């Protein structure tokens, strides 16, 4: 089976930045984001066994969403200098692995990921697994075809989301996350949604009507309470703007070439040189399989000891 893993580069970098303690290169530059990002690549490669791999990054500067809504993400704090300085280093190590990078002015990493996932079938990719900490991407989940792996505890543990998992967590099926955000608004992306409509009401409305468009088409003749109707009518423009802002684009002008994304090993001369220069000796052992082999040997040794102990105990009984 051809399995493509797509990493949401910025989401994983931010997670590494906040999850790991400070770490520096031999010349004193901050490097904990790089260390965490490489750790995630290694973990994903061994756990998910992809045949293809790619990473998408945000570009600096405004996107089409900023043009639609000037306040979009305007409240987000400025990135710290020690985070910004590590971005080129992360790019370098991704290239050293031989993993292609996708980024495009005017679009977010989400849009790169959505576009590549949409091209899956025509590119003969059987399954896409997206690695991210961003819940917005759950809208792309399509059972067995497109799944999302989200870290749940720092970078060490994670959960794979199917359609059923998305419904359980969000209260709506994946494609309705767009409408849910449009009604509720999004504090992180800084758009308001419909004033007075919270998660419980939004989920109830979507489970009854199916989408924001259907809600407004059916509103006048529906049994929705007068209070909720008033709120919805007052926030109609905001709701439809939210749909546009929340929708991950699947038509970004990029071209995914599977042949350039094939991955069979992480152990390349380029990545060895890069990790050695950063003094990431533990990561060097992990990409070579040394650490994994040691772990398996320890496990086998412990199993043998346990069996011998059980045998000795049985002999004593007789």
C-alpha positions as CSV (number, residue, x, y, z in Angstrom):
1,X,0.0,0.0,0.0
2,X,1.3,3.5,-0.9
3,X,1.0,5.6,2.3
4,X,1.9,9.3,2.3
5,X,2.7,11.0,5.5
6,X,2.2,14.8,5.4
7,X,3.7,16.9,8.3
8,X,2.2,20.3,9.2
9,X,5.6,21.8,9.7
10,X,4.7,24.9,11.6
11,X,2.3,23.1,14.0
12,X,4.9,20.5,14.9
13,X,7.7,23.2,15.3
14,X,5.5,25.2,17.7
15,X,4.7,22.0,19.7
16,X,8.4,21.2,19.9
17,X,9.2,24.8,21.0
18,X,6.8,24.6,23.9
19,X,7.3,20.9,24.8
20,X,11.1,20.7,25.1
21,X,13.6,22.4,27.4
22,X,16.2,24.7,25.8
23,X,18.9,23.1,23.8
24,X,21.8,24.7,21.9
25,X,24.2,23.8,19.1
26,X,28.0,23.6,19.8
27,X,28.2,27.3,18.8
28,X,25.4,28.3,21.2
29,X,22.5,28.6,18.8
30,X,19.0,27.4,20.1
31,X,18.2,24.0,18.7
32,X,15.4,22.4,20.7
33,X,12.8,22.9,17.9
34,X,15.1,21.2,15.5
35,X,15.7,18.3,17.9
36,X,11.9,17.9,18.5
37,X,11.1,18.1,14.8
38,X,13.7,15.4,13.9
39,X,12.5,13.2,16.8
40,X,8.9,13.4,15.4
41,X,10.1,12.5,11.8
42,X,11.9,9.4,13.2
43,X,8.9,8.4,15.4
44,X,6.5,8.8,12.5
45,X,8.7,6.9,10.1
46,X,9.0,3.9,12.4
47,X,5.4,3.9,13.6
48,X,3.5,4.6,10.4
49,X,5.9,3.1,7.9
50,X,5.2,5.6,5.0
51,X,6.2,4.9,1.5
52,X,6.0,8.6,0.7
53,X,6.8,11.7,2.9
54,X,6.4,15.4,2.6
55,X,6.4,18.5,4.9
56,X,4.3,21.7,4.4
57,X,5.3,25.1,6.0
58,X,3.6,28.5,6.3
59,X,5.3,31.3,4.5
60,X,5.8,34.7,6.2
61,X,3.5,37.4,5.1
62,X,-0.3,37.7,4.6
63,X,-2.5,35.1,3.0
64,X,-5.7,35.3,1.0
65,X,-7.5,35.0,4.4
66,X,-5.9,38.3,5.5
67,X,-7.2,39.9,2.4
68,X,-10.7,38.7,3.1
69,X,-10.7,39.7,6.7
70,X,-8.1,42.2,7.9
71,X,-8.3,41.0,11.6
72,X,-7.5,37.4,10.7
73,X,-4.9,36.1,13.2
74,X,-4.0,39.7,14.0
75,X,-4.0,39.1,17.8
76,X,-1.4,36.3,17.6
77,X,1.8,37.2,19.5
78,X,5.0,37.8,17.5
79,X,7.2,34.7,17.2
80,X,10.1,34.6,19.5
81,X,13.6,35.2,18.0
82,X,14.9,31.9,19.2
83,X,12.0,30.2,17.4
84,X,12.5,32.1,14.1
85,X,16.2,31.4,14.1
86,X,15.5,27.6,14.0
87,X,13.2,27.6,11.0
88,X,16.0,27.5,8.4
89,X,17.7,24.8,10.4
90,X,14.5,22.7,10.3
91,X,14.2,23.2,6.6
92,X,17.8,22.1,6.1
93,X,17.4,18.9,8.1
94,X,14.1,18.0,6.2
95,X,16.0,18.5,2.9
96,X,18.9,16.3,4.3
97,X,16.4,13.5,4.8
98,X,15.4,13.9,1.1
99,X,11.9,14.9,2.1
100,X,10.2,17.4,-0.2
101,X,8.9,20.7,1.2
102,X,5.8,22.5,0.1
103,X,5.1,26.2,0.9
104,X,3.5,29.0,-1.2
105,X,3.1,32.8,-0.7
106,X,-0.5,33.7,0.1
107,X,-1.4,30.3,1.4
108,X,-1.1,28.4,4.7
109,X,0.5,25.0,5.3
110,X,-3.1,23.7,5.8
111,X,-3.8,24.6,2.2
112,X,-0.7,22.7,0.9
113,X,-1.8,19.7,2.9
114,X,-5.4,19.9,1.7
115,X,-4.4,20.2,-1.9
116,X,-2.0,17.2,-1.8
117,X,-4.5,15.1,0.1
118,X,-7.1,15.9,-2.6
119,X,-4.6,14.8,-5.3
120,X,-4.2,11.5,-3.5
121,X,-6.3,9.4,-5.9
122,X,-4.9,10.7,-9.1
123,X,-1.4,10.2,-7.8
124,X,-2.1,6.5,-6.9
125,X,-1.6,7.2,-3.2
126,X,-3.8,4.7,-1.2
127,X,-3.7,6.5,2.2
128,X,-2.7,9.9,3.5
129,X,-1.8,10.4,7.2
130,X,-1.5,14.1,8.3
131,X,0.6,14.9,11.3
132,X,-0.4,18.1,13.1
133,X,-1.5,19.6,16.4
134,X,-4.1,21.8,14.6
135,X,-7.7,20.6,15.0
136,X,-8.7,22.5,11.9
137,X,-7.1,19.8,9.8
138,X,-9.6,17.2,11.2
139,X,-12.0,18.5,8.5
140,X,-9.9,16.6,5.9
141,X,-10.4,13.2,7.5
142,X,-11.9,10.6,5.2
143,X,-12.0,7.1,6.7
144,X,-9.1,4.8,5.7
145,X,-8.1,7.3,3.0
146,X,-7.2,10.4,4.9
147,X,-6.4,10.1,8.7
148,X,-4.9,12.6,11.1
149,X,-2.2,11.8,13.7
150,X,-2.2,14.4,16.6
151,X,0.4,14.5,19.4
152,X,-1.4,14.2,22.7
153,X,1.5,14.4,25.2
154,X,4.3,16.7,24.2
155,X,5.8,14.9,21.2
156,X,6.1,11.4,22.7
157,X,2.5,10.2,22.4
158,X,-0.3,10.7,19.8
159,X,-3.7,9.6,18.6
160,X,-4.8,8.6,15.1
161,X,-8.1,10.1,14.1
162,X,-10.7,8.4,11.9
163,X,-14.1,9.9,11.1
164,X,-15.6,8.2,14.2
165,X,-12.8,9.7,16.4
166,X,-13.5,13.2,15.0
167,X,-17.2,12.9,15.6
168,X,-16.5,11.8,19.2
169,X,-14.2,14.7,19.9
170,X,-15.8,17.5,18.0
171,X,-19.5,16.5,18.0
172,X,-19.8,16.8,14.2
173,X,-18.5,14.8,11.3
174,X,-15.2,16.0,9.7
175,X,-16.7,18.0,6.8
176,X,-18.9,20.0,9.3
177,X,-15.9,21.3,11.3
178,X,-15.9,24.2,8.8
179,X,-19.5,25.1,9.7
180,X,-18.9,24.6,13.4
181,X,-16.1,27.1,13.4
182,X,-18.2,29.5,11.3
183,X,-21.0,29.5,13.9
184,X,-18.8,29.5,17.0
185,X,-16.0,31.7,15.7
186,X,-12.3,31.0,16.3
187,X,-10.4,32.9,19.0
188,X,-7.1,31.6,17.7
189,X,-7.7,32.8,14.2
190,X,-9.6,35.8,15.5
191,X,-12.9,35.8,13.7
192,X,-16.1,36.2,15.6
193,X,-18.7,33.7,14.3
194,X,-22.3,34.3,15.3
195,X,-22.5,36.2,18.6
196,X,-24.3,34.2,21.3
197,X,-24.0,30.8,19.5
198,X,-21.8,28.5,21.6
199,X,-20.6,24.9,20.9
200,X,-23.7,23.2,22.2
201,X,-26.1,25.2,20.1
202,X,-23.9,25.1,17.0
203,X,-23.5,21.3,17.2
204,X,-27.3,20.9,17.7
205,X,-28.0,23.1,14.7
206,X,-25.6,21.3,12.4
207,X,-26.8,17.9,13.4
208,X,-30.4,19.1,12.6
209,X,-29.7,21.1,9.4
210,X,-26.3,19.8,8.2
211,X,-24.5,23.0,7.2
212,X,-24.5,26.8,7.7
213,X,-26.1,27.2,4.2
214,X,-28.9,24.8,5.1
215,X,-29.5,26.5,8.4
216,X,-30.1,29.9,6.8
217,X,-32.2,28.4,3.9
218,X,-34.5,26.6,6.4
219,X,-34.4,29.1,9.2
220,X,-37.7,31.0,8.7
221,X,-39.8,27.8,8.5
222,X,-37.9,25.9,11.2
223,X,-38.7,25.2,14.8
224,X,-35.6,27.1,16.0
225,X,-36.4,29.3,19.0
226,X,-37.0,33.0,18.3
227,X,-33.9,33.9,20.4
228,X,-31.6,31.7,18.4
229,X,-33.2,32.9,15.1
230,X,-32.5,36.5,16.0
231,X,-28.9,35.8,16.8
232,X,-28.4,33.8,13.5
233,X,-30.0,36.5,11.4
234,X,-27.9,39.2,13.0
235,X,-24.7,37.2,12.5
236,X,-25.5,35.9,9.0
237,X,-22.7,37.8,7.2
238,X,-20.2,36.7,9.8
239,X,-21.2,33.1,9.6
240,X,-20.7,32.9,5.8
241,X,-17.4,34.7,6.2
242,X,-16.4,32.1,8.7
243,X,-17.2,29.3,6.3
244,X,-14.7,30.8,3.8
245,X,-12.0,31.5,6.4
246,X,-12.3,28.0,8.0
247,X,-12.3,26.1,4.7
248,X,-8.9,24.5,4.0
249,X,-8.2,25.0,0.3
250,X,-7.7,21.9,-1.9
251,X,-6.9,23.8,-5.1
252,X,-3.6,25.6,-4.3
253,X,-1.4,26.0,-7.4
254,X,1.1,23.3,-6.4
255,X,2.1,20.0,-8.0
256,X,2.8,16.9,-5.9
257,X,5.0,14.4,-7.6
258,X,5.0,11.0,-5.8
259,X,8.3,9.9,-7.3
260,X,10.1,12.8,-5.5
261,X,8.4,11.9,-2.2
262,X,9.4,8.3,-2.0
263,X,11.2,7.4,1.2
264,X,12.9,4.1,2.1
265,X,15.3,5.2,4.8
266,X,16.1,8.1,7.0
267,X,19.8,7.2,7.2
268,X,21.3,9.4,4.5
269,X,24.9,10.8,4.4
270,X,23.5,14.3,4.3
271,X,21.3,13.9,7.5
272,X,24.2,12.2,9.3
273,X,26.5,15.2,8.6
274,X,23.7,17.6,9.7
275,X,22.9,15.8,12.9
276,X,26.6,15.3,13.7
277,X,27.3,19.0,13.3
278,X,24.5,19.7,15.7
279,X,25.9,17.0,18.2
280,X,22.5,15.2,18.1
281,X,24.2,11.8,18.9
282,X,21.0,10.2,20.3
283,X,19.2,11.0,17.1
284,X,22.0,9.6,15.0
285,X,21.6,6.3,16.9
286,X,17.9,6.3,16.3
287,X,18.0,6.9,12.5
288,X,20.6,4.1,12.1
289,X,18.3,1.7,14.1
290,X,21.0,1.3,16.8
291,X,18.8,2.5,19.6
292,X,15.8,0.4,18.3
293,X,18.0,-2.7,18.1
294,X,19.3,-2.1,21.6
295,X,15.8,-1.7,22.8
296,X,14.7,-5.0,21.1
297,X,17.7,-6.8,22.6
298,X,16.9,-5.5,26.1
299,X,13.3,-6.6,25.6
300,X,14.4,-10.1,24.5
301,X,16.9,-10.4,27.3
302,X,14.2,-9.5,29.9
303,X,11.8,-12.0,28.3
304,X,14.5,-14.7,28.6
305,X,15.2,-13.9,32.2
306,X,11.5,-14.0,33.0
307,X,11.1,-17.4,31.3
308,X,14.1,-18.8,33.2
309,X,12.7,-17.4,36.5
310,X,9.3,-19.1,35.8
311,X,11.1,-22.4,34.9
312,X,13.1,-22.3,38.1
313,X,10.0,-21.6,40.2
314,X,8.2,-24.6,38.5
315,X,11.2,-26.9,39.3
316,X,11.1,-25.9,42.9
317,X,7.4,-26.8,43.1
318,X,8.2,-30.3,42.0
